[in-house]
Amino acid sequence: MIKKAVIPVAGLGTRFLPATKAQPKEMLPIVDKPVIQYIVEEAVRAGIKQIVFVTGKHKRAIEDHFDTNFELEYTLEKKGKEELLKLVREVTNLAEIVYIRQKEPLGLGHAILTAEPAIGNEPFAVLLGDDIMISNPPAIKQLMNVFDKYRCTVLGVQEVSEKDVSKYGIIGGKEIETSVFKVDTLVEKPSLEEAPSNLAITGRYILTPAIFDALKKTPPGKGGEIQLTDGIERLGMKEALYAKVMEGERYDTGSKLGFLIATVDFALRRKDLREPFLEFLREKIKEEKDNG
């Protein structure tokens, strides 16, 4: 049922300036692979066939990354670098990719609405370009399995600490089976006192096509932006909403600390890097201790 995924990548990435002055934040590498490729690979492993990127100005590098590079491939082939050539071609052939331009930065809800012509009247996945999830099955597939059963919008959630509930959309509801909730409350960035739970929406959604009508009727909020959470809340007035507590490890690469944590963890997962990198870290820790 779920064949398409929307990945909004129109943001300016101001948290990473000046690194993102001339390149998209989604193209910043975690070791030797850009953040956006991890997101696309998750969708592909879940069986999704078409990726719809909602882009903005200065995002051409994303298009180039997933396109064919004849000069590079020719050079690698001529030099007999078969493994590198295979890596480059695999990126190009990951999925069918469509690009739609969000002309103005009018919020995540507006970005999803911009994708309507490419999605049409069918349910679809949304994966935010800042959140890398490491899990088996893929995080978005976990949501797809819930959708297969209930045929309604499914929000990917994870538990967060009390001090962090004010940073997320928080859901409230009844657990109807292990790790699956029927949502009856949805609060965007509540205070701890207002939060109905500590289950935060973290970058993965399965949405029904009714979300487009809901977003069209959602008034702009702060900064003139249309928020996806507001649209989902409106959608919940007409159809049921569910939430799935996703199993796996999440990396928020949209923050500098999260990006650094992801880089270290992914480097330690690599057999070719693990031991020398660990040795470097041990030496640095020892130096820090010795220096007080």
VMD Tcl script that draws the C-alpha trace (Angstrom):
set ca {
  {0.00 0.00 0.00}
  {2.75 2.48 0.87}
  {4.79 3.07 -2.27}
  {5.85 6.71 -1.90}
  {7.74 8.70 0.69}
  {8.05 12.46 1.11}
  {11.31 13.82 2.48}
  {11.22 17.59 3.14}
  {14.67 19.13 2.60}
  {13.90 22.81 2.01}
  {15.25 24.11 5.33}
  {18.15 26.56 5.44}
  {20.22 24.67 8.02}
  {21.13 27.81 9.95}
  {22.33 25.82 12.96}
  {25.32 24.67 10.93}
  {26.41 27.95 9.41}
  {28.86 28.66 7.89}
  {29.14 25.02 6.74}
  {25.68 25.22 5.18}
  {26.16 28.59 3.47}
  {26.81 26.90 0.12}
  {25.71 23.30 0.68}
  {22.54 21.69 2.06}
  {22.66 20.54 5.67}
  {21.33 17.17 4.44}
  {24.57 16.69 2.50}
  {26.80 16.97 5.57}
  {28.56 13.60 5.88}
  {28.33 11.12 8.71}
  {31.76 9.53 8.17}
  {31.62 9.11 4.36}
  {27.89 9.16 3.58}
  {25.62 12.23 3.60}
  {22.80 12.34 6.13}
  {20.14 12.30 3.42}
  {21.39 9.01 1.99}
  {20.79 7.22 5.30}
  {17.18 8.47 5.21}
  {16.61 7.33 1.63}
  {18.16 3.93 2.32}
  {15.78 3.40 5.23}
  {12.79 4.09 2.97}
  {14.12 1.78 0.27}
  {14.75 -1.05 2.75}
  {11.11 -0.70 3.81}
  {9.98 -1.35 0.24}
  {9.21 2.21 -0.83}
  {9.68 2.72 -4.56}
  {9.44 6.48 -5.07}
  {11.03 9.30 -3.08}
  {9.55 12.79 -3.30}
  {12.02 15.45 -2.20}
  {10.48 18.80 -1.30}
  {13.40 21.10 -1.96}
  {14.23 24.77 -1.79}
  {16.89 27.12 -3.10}
  {20.51 26.00 -2.92}
  {19.56 22.29 -2.73}
  {20.97 21.31 -6.11}
  {23.68 19.20 -4.47}
  {21.02 16.72 -3.31}
  {19.81 16.28 -6.89}
  {23.38 15.85 -8.11}
  {24.12 13.27 -5.42}
  {21.34 10.94 -6.54}
  {21.95 11.57 -10.26}
  {24.40 9.90 -12.63}
  {27.90 11.37 -12.77}
  {29.29 10.18 -16.08}
  {32.70 11.79 -15.67}
  {33.25 10.30 -12.21}
  {32.06 6.85 -13.27}
  {34.26 6.92 -16.37}
  {37.31 7.92 -14.31}
  {36.71 5.23 -11.68}
  {36.16 2.58 -14.35}
  {39.28 3.62 -16.25}
  {41.37 3.41 -13.08}
  {39.94 0.01 -12.16}
  {38.36 1.22 -8.93}
  {35.47 -1.22 -9.12}
  {34.35 -1.01 -5.47}
  {34.08 2.77 -5.58}
  {32.30 2.59 -8.93}
  {29.80 0.15 -7.46}
  {29.14 2.51 -4.51}
  {28.54 5.46 -6.83}
  {26.15 3.54 -9.08}
  {24.22 2.12 -6.12}
  {23.41 5.66 -4.96}
  {22.05 6.53 -8.41}
  {19.85 3.43 -8.55}
  {18.42 3.49 -5.03}
  {14.91 4.60 -6.02}
  {12.82 6.64 -8.43}
  {13.21 10.23 -7.25}
  {10.95 13.23 -7.83}
  {11.84 16.81 -6.89}
  {9.27 19.49 -6.04}
  {10.26 23.05 -5.12}
  {8.82 24.70 -2.02}
  {9.04 28.30 -3.18}
  {8.71 29.85 0.27}
  {9.71 28.51 3.73}
  {6.16 28.33 5.07}
  {6.53 25.42 7.46}
  {6.64 21.63 7.48}
  {2.90 21.38 6.87}
  {3.22 23.55 3.79}
  {6.12 21.40 2.57}
  {3.95 18.27 2.81}
  {1.10 20.07 1.04}
  {3.51 21.02 -1.75}
  {4.03 17.30 -2.44}
  {0.34 16.65 -3.16}
  {0.70 16.60 -6.98}
  {3.29 13.83 -6.73}
  {1.42 11.80 -4.11}
  {-2.14 11.96 -5.40}
  {-4.89 10.11 -3.59}
  {-2.90 7.46 -1.75}
  {-1.33 7.00 1.68}
  {2.34 7.84 1.93}
  {5.32 7.94 4.27}
  {7.11 11.01 5.58}
  {10.71 10.86 6.78}
  {12.33 14.00 8.14}
  {15.81 14.61 6.84}
  {17.38 15.33 10.24}
  {16.58 12.04 11.97}
  {18.59 8.91 11.25}
  {17.06 5.73 12.66}
  {19.00 2.50 13.04}
  {16.65 -0.44 13.50}
  {15.55 -3.78 12.10}
  {12.96 -3.67 10.67}
  {13.43 -0.08 9.47}
  {11.58 2.48 11.59}
  {9.27 3.53 8.76}
  {8.47 -0.14 8.08}
  {7.35 -0.51 11.69}
  {4.81 2.24 11.04}
  {3.80 0.69 7.73}
  {2.98 -2.56 9.53}
  {0.64 -0.70 11.89}
  {-0.98 1.08 8.95}
  {-1.59 -2.27 7.24}
  {-3.71 -3.25 10.24}
  {-5.62 -0.04 11.02}
  {-5.57 1.86 7.68}
  {-5.22 5.23 9.40}
  {-2.51 7.80 9.97}
  {0.35 6.45 12.11}
  {2.83 8.67 13.97}
  {6.27 7.44 14.90}
  {6.99 8.22 18.55}
  {9.71 7.59 21.11}
  {10.02 8.28 24.82}
  {11.90 11.46 25.72}
  {13.07 12.80 29.06}
  {10.87 15.20 31.00}
  {13.22 18.10 30.26}
  {12.80 17.52 26.51}
  {8.99 17.27 26.16}
  {8.79 20.99 25.37}
  {10.87 20.42 22.22}
  {8.46 18.03 20.49}
  {4.89 17.30 19.54}
  {3.63 15.03 22.34}
  {0.84 12.48 22.00}
  {-1.61 11.16 24.57}
  {-3.88 8.15 24.25}
  {-4.61 4.55 25.13}
  {-2.22 1.69 24.44}
  {-4.30 -0.78 22.40}
  {-1.52 -3.29 21.80}
  {2.15 -3.46 22.69}
  {3.78 -0.15 21.64}
  {0.71 0.98 19.64}
  {-1.50 3.82 20.89}
  {-4.87 5.17 19.79}
  {-4.17 8.90 19.88}
  {-6.72 11.21 21.51}
  {-4.46 14.18 22.34}
  {-1.76 15.94 20.36}
  {0.09 18.92 21.85}
  {2.85 20.83 20.10}
  {5.82 21.66 22.38}
  {3.93 21.62 25.68}
  {5.30 22.52 29.06}
  {5.95 19.57 31.35}
  {2.70 20.32 33.20}
  {0.69 20.39 29.94}
  {2.26 17.30 28.38}
  {-0.14 14.31 28.19}
  {2.81 11.86 28.16}
  {6.50 11.72 27.32}
  {5.88 10.12 23.91}
  {7.30 12.49 21.30}
  {6.75 12.48 17.55}
  {10.22 11.93 16.13}
  {10.49 12.29 12.40}
  {8.48 9.39 10.92}
  {4.86 9.38 9.75}
  {2.41 7.41 7.64}
  {-0.24 9.82 6.43}
  {-3.50 9.28 4.57}
  {-4.26 11.57 1.60}
  {-6.90 13.30 3.75}
  {-3.99 15.21 5.31}
  {-3.88 17.48 2.25}
  {-7.41 18.78 2.79}
  {-6.68 19.16 6.52}
  {-3.54 21.20 5.78}
  {-5.40 23.43 3.32}
  {-7.81 24.30 6.13}
  {-5.10 24.78 8.75}
  {-4.40 28.46 9.44}
  {-0.79 29.62 9.61}
  {0.67 29.77 13.10}
  {3.73 31.47 14.50}
  {5.87 33.09 11.81}
  {3.16 32.54 9.21}
  {4.03 28.85 8.96}
  {1.64 25.93 8.49}
  {2.60 23.26 11.00}
  {2.21 19.57 10.21}
  {1.21 18.84 13.81}
  {-1.69 21.31 13.50}
  {-2.79 19.64 10.29}
  {-2.66 16.18 11.87}
  {-4.66 17.46 14.83}
  {-7.33 18.73 12.41}
  {-7.22 15.40 10.56}
  {-7.87 13.65 13.88}
  {-11.28 15.31 14.04}
  {-12.37 13.22 11.06}
  {-10.45 9.97 11.29}
  {-8.56 7.93 13.84}
  {-4.90 8.57 14.61}
  {-2.46 5.96 15.86}
  {1.07 6.10 17.20}
  {3.80 3.46 17.17}
  {6.67 3.51 19.64}
  {9.56 2.89 17.27}
  {12.22 0.38 18.21}
  {15.76 1.35 17.37}
  {18.33 4.05 17.90}
  {17.64 7.61 16.81}
  {20.22 10.25 15.91}
  {19.09 13.86 15.73}
  {21.58 15.22 13.21}
  {19.77 18.57 13.16}
  {21.72 19.67 16.24}
  {25.49 20.00 16.48}
  {25.73 17.66 19.45}
  {23.47 15.09 17.79}
  {25.53 15.30 14.62}
  {28.76 14.71 16.54}
  {27.25 11.78 18.45}
  {26.10 10.21 15.19}
  {29.54 10.67 13.63}
  {31.28 8.97 16.55}
  {28.79 6.10 16.78}
  {28.82 5.41 13.04}
  {32.61 5.49 12.96}
  {32.68 2.93 15.79}
  {30.30 0.69 13.79}
  {32.84 0.49 10.96}
  {35.23 -2.46 11.09}
  {37.89 -0.52 9.19}
  {37.74 2.45 11.58}
  {36.70 1.09 14.95}
  {40.05 0.11 16.50}
  {42.20 3.07 15.35}
  {39.38 5.49 16.20}
  {38.93 3.94 19.65}
  {42.65 4.27 20.26}
  {42.49 7.95 19.29}
  {39.54 8.53 21.64}
  {41.30 6.79 24.52}
  {44.37 8.96 24.02}
  {42.28 12.15 23.92}
  {40.41 11.17 27.08}
  {43.69 10.43 28.82}
  {45.06 13.83 27.74}
  {41.96 15.58 29.07}
  {42.31 13.79 32.44}
  {46.01 14.56 32.65}
  {45.33 18.21 31.91}
  {42.71 18.37 34.63}
}
mol new
graphics top color blue
foreach p $ca { graphics top sphere $p radius 0.5 }
foreach p [lrange $ca 0 end-1] q [lrange $ca 1 end] { graphics top cylinder $p $q radius 0.2 }
display resetview
